[in-house]
């Protein structure tokens, strides 16, 4: 099964143009990290990708949002095109999109995400086709075309901004959200992720809870957290 389960000592890895980032994660367990509402997070019709490592302490009771953009099952133009990338109660990946009169759901197949193990997960859209990955294994491939509007609600990690009682019981490390680039096959990172020109969110990788992107006019976003702690457990 293509999962990564190495536990190494915390180590600094320097990258040109970026400060050293150590092998940390954020422990959620009903907590949430919240970004500001900003048009920079709007995917539109562009390619995009969401990737991170997860360590589940328990299977979600209903669902565990990894990255949420105000998704709700309410069918209304108010919530149109809001999306969420989450882990379901069967420990499989799901991507959902509210389309005003219907909800598009992309459900991943096996392998399940193992408990008590660091696992790389990702979803990515390239030329309208959304693919999801557990490790290097592709678990879904579906057409998710057209505009995705994700700037109407603040992005949240580990919990929903509307569905606030669905949370991840475990840790997330090295979460990166790119708009304008994606990938059609997955490679498991072997060192902390860094910001590239398309990176809008980069977090869950530092000794303090912060954003490490430069998407906020050349600097990081100011983010808030509730019930989240830093862990020295990481995937590298």
C-alpha positions as CSV (number, residue, x, y, z in Angstrom):
1,X,0.0,0.0,0.0
2,X,1.6,3.3,-1.1
3,X,1.7,5.1,2.2
4,X,4.4,6.8,4.2
5,X,4.9,5.9,7.8
6,X,8.3,7.2,8.7
7,X,8.8,9.0,12.1
8,X,12.0,11.0,12.1
9,X,13.5,13.4,14.4
10,X,12.6,17.1,13.7
11,X,15.1,18.6,11.3
12,X,15.5,21.9,9.6
13,X,15.6,21.9,5.8
14,X,16.7,25.1,4.2
15,X,15.4,26.0,0.7
16,X,16.7,29.0,-1.3
17,X,14.4,31.9,-0.8
18,X,12.5,30.3,2.0
19,X,13.1,30.1,5.7
20,X,13.9,26.6,7.2
21,X,10.8,24.6,7.9
22,X,10.9,21.7,10.3
23,X,9.2,18.4,10.5
24,X,6.1,19.5,12.4
25,X,2.3,18.9,12.1
26,X,-0.8,20.4,13.6
27,X,-3.0,18.3,15.9
28,X,-6.6,19.1,15.3
29,X,-9.0,16.8,17.2
30,X,-12.1,19.1,16.8
31,X,-9.9,22.2,16.2
32,X,-9.8,24.4,13.2
33,X,-7.4,26.7,11.3
34,X,-9.1,29.6,9.5
35,X,-7.8,31.8,6.7
36,X,-9.2,35.2,5.7
37,X,-11.8,35.5,3.0
38,X,-10.0,36.6,-0.1
39,X,-10.4,36.5,-3.9
40,X,-6.9,34.9,-4.2
41,X,-8.5,31.6,-3.2
42,X,-11.0,31.6,-6.1
43,X,-10.2,28.7,-8.4
44,X,-12.4,29.8,-11.2
45,X,-11.8,27.5,-14.2
46,X,-8.1,27.1,-13.5
47,X,-6.2,23.9,-12.6
48,X,-5.6,23.5,-8.9
49,X,-4.2,21.0,-6.4
50,X,-4.6,20.3,-2.6
51,X,-2.0,18.0,-1.0
52,X,-0.9,17.1,2.5
53,X,0.0,14.3,4.9
54,X,-2.6,13.1,7.4
55,X,-2.3,11.0,10.5
56,X,-5.7,9.7,11.7
57,X,-6.2,8.9,15.3
58,X,-9.7,7.6,14.6
59,X,-12.0,7.3,11.6
60,X,-14.3,10.3,11.2
61,X,-17.8,9.9,12.7
62,X,-19.3,11.5,9.6
63,X,-16.7,13.3,7.6
64,X,-13.4,15.1,8.3
65,X,-12.7,18.2,6.2
66,X,-9.1,18.6,5.2
67,X,-9.7,21.9,3.3
68,X,-13.1,23.5,3.2
69,X,-14.4,26.6,1.3
70,X,-17.8,27.0,3.0
71,X,-19.4,23.9,1.6
72,X,-22.9,23.0,2.8
73,X,-25.6,20.6,1.6
74,X,-28.0,23.5,1.4
75,X,-29.0,24.0,-2.3
76,X,-29.0,27.7,-2.9
77,X,-27.3,30.2,-5.1
78,X,-25.7,31.7,-2.0
79,X,-23.6,28.6,-1.6
80,X,-23.0,27.9,-5.3
81,X,-19.6,26.4,-6.3
82,X,-18.3,26.1,-2.8
83,X,-16.2,23.0,-2.4
84,X,-14.7,20.7,0.3
85,X,-12.0,18.0,0.2
86,X,-12.6,15.6,3.0
87,X,-12.1,12.1,4.5
88,X,-15.4,10.1,5.0
89,X,-16.3,7.6,7.8
90,X,-14.9,4.8,5.7
91,X,-11.5,6.6,5.6
92,X,-11.8,7.3,1.8
93,X,-11.2,10.6,0.0
94,X,-14.2,12.7,-1.2
95,X,-14.4,16.0,-3.1
96,X,-17.8,17.8,-3.2
97,X,-19.0,20.8,-5.0
98,X,-22.3,22.7,-4.4
99,X,-24.0,23.6,-7.7
100,X,-27.1,25.5,-6.4
101,X,-29.6,22.8,-7.5
102,X,-27.4,19.7,-7.0
103,X,-24.2,18.5,-5.3
104,X,-21.4,16.9,-7.3
105,X,-19.6,14.2,-5.3
106,X,-16.4,12.6,-6.3
107,X,-15.7,9.5,-4.1
108,X,-12.4,7.8,-3.9
109,X,-12.0,4.0,-4.0
110,X,-9.5,1.9,-2.0
111,X,-7.0,2.0,-0.5
112,X,-8.5,3.4,2.7
113,X,-6.4,5.8,4.7
114,X,-4.8,3.8,7.5
115,X,-5.1,4.8,11.2
116,X,-2.0,5.8,13.2
117,X,0.1,6.1,10.0
118,X,1.3,9.1,8.1
119,X,-0.3,9.0,4.7
120,X,0.1,11.4,1.7
121,X,-3.3,12.4,0.1
122,X,-4.1,14.8,-2.7
123,X,-6.6,16.0,-5.2
124,X,-5.8,17.8,-8.4
125,X,-7.7,19.2,-11.4
126,X,-6.0,19.4,-14.8
127,X,-7.9,20.5,-17.9
128,X,-11.2,19.9,-16.1
129,X,-10.5,16.4,-14.8
130,X,-10.2,15.9,-11.1
131,X,-8.1,13.1,-9.8
132,X,-7.5,12.0,-6.1
133,X,-4.6,10.1,-4.7
134,X,-3.7,8.1,-1.6
135,X,0.0,7.9,-1.7
136,X,0.8,7.3,-5.4
137,X,-2.4,5.4,-6.0
138,X,-5.0,7.2,-8.0
139,X,-8.4,6.5,-6.3
140,X,-10.7,8.7,-8.5
141,X,-10.8,10.5,-11.8
142,X,-13.9,12.5,-12.8
143,X,-14.8,15.5,-14.9
144,X,-15.2,18.6,-12.6
145,X,-15.3,21.3,-15.2
146,X,-16.2,25.0,-15.2
147,X,-15.9,27.6,-12.6
148,X,-15.3,26.9,-8.9
149,X,-15.9,30.0,-6.8
150,X,-14.1,29.6,-3.5
151,X,-13.7,33.2,-2.4
152,X,-17.1,33.7,-0.8
153,X,-16.2,32.0,2.5
154,X,-12.9,31.8,4.4
155,X,-10.9,28.6,3.8
156,X,-10.7,26.3,6.9
157,X,-8.5,23.3,7.7
158,X,-9.6,20.4,9.9
159,X,-13.2,21.5,10.2
160,X,-15.9,23.2,8.1
161,X,-16.8,26.9,8.2
162,X,-20.5,26.0,7.8
163,X,-20.5,22.3,8.8
164,X,-18.7,23.1,12.0
165,X,-19.3,19.8,13.8
166,X,-17.4,17.6,11.3
167,X,-13.8,17.6,12.2
168,X,-10.6,15.5,11.7
169,X,-9.4,13.5,14.7
170,X,-5.7,13.5,14.1
171,X,-2.9,15.5,12.5
172,X,-2.2,17.3,9.3
173,X,1.2,18.1,8.0
174,X,2.4,20.1,5.0
175,X,-0.9,21.2,3.5
176,X,-0.4,23.1,0.2
177,X,-3.2,24.6,-2.0
178,X,-2.1,25.7,-5.5
179,X,-4.3,27.6,-8.0
180,X,-3.1,27.7,-11.6
181,X,-1.2,24.4,-11.5
182,X,-2.1,20.7,-10.9
183,X,-0.7,17.2,-11.5
184,X,-2.0,14.1,-13.2
185,X,0.1,11.6,-11.2
186,X,1.3,11.8,-7.6
187,X,4.8,11.6,-6.1
188,X,5.1,11.3,-2.3
189,X,7.2,14.3,-1.0
190,X,10.4,13.4,0.9
191,X,10.9,16.8,2.5
192,X,8.7,19.7,3.6
193,X,6.7,21.4,0.8
194,X,7.7,24.9,-0.2
195,X,5.8,27.8,-1.8
196,X,5.8,27.9,-5.6
197,X,4.4,30.7,-7.8
198,X,0.9,29.2,-7.7
199,X,0.8,28.5,-4.0
200,X,-2.1,30.2,-2.1
201,X,-2.0,28.2,1.1
202,X,1.0,26.5,2.8
203,X,0.7,25.5,6.4
204,X,0.8,22.7,9.0
205,X,4.6,22.5,8.9
206,X,6.0,25.0,11.5
207,X,6.7,25.2,15.2
208,X,4.0,27.9,15.5
209,X,0.6,27.9,13.8
210,X,1.1,30.1,10.7
211,X,1.0,30.4,6.9
212,X,4.2,30.0,5.0
213,X,3.0,31.1,1.6
214,X,3.7,34.5,0.1
215,X,0.2,34.9,-1.5
216,X,-0.8,37.9,0.6
217,X,0.8,40.6,-1.5
218,X,4.2,39.0,-1.2
219,X,3.8,37.9,2.4
220,X,2.0,35.2,4.5
221,X,-1.6,35.3,5.4
222,X,-2.6,36.1,9.0
223,X,-4.5,33.0,10.1
224,X,-6.3,32.0,13.3
225,X,-6.7,28.7,15.1
226,X,-9.0,27.3,17.7
227,X,-8.3,24.0,19.6
228,X,-5.2,23.3,17.4
229,X,-1.8,22.4,18.8
230,X,1.6,21.9,17.2
231,X,3.0,18.4,17.2
232,X,6.6,17.4,16.7
233,X,5.4,14.2,14.9
234,X,5.8,14.5,11.2
235,X,6.0,12.4,8.0
236,X,9.7,12.9,7.2
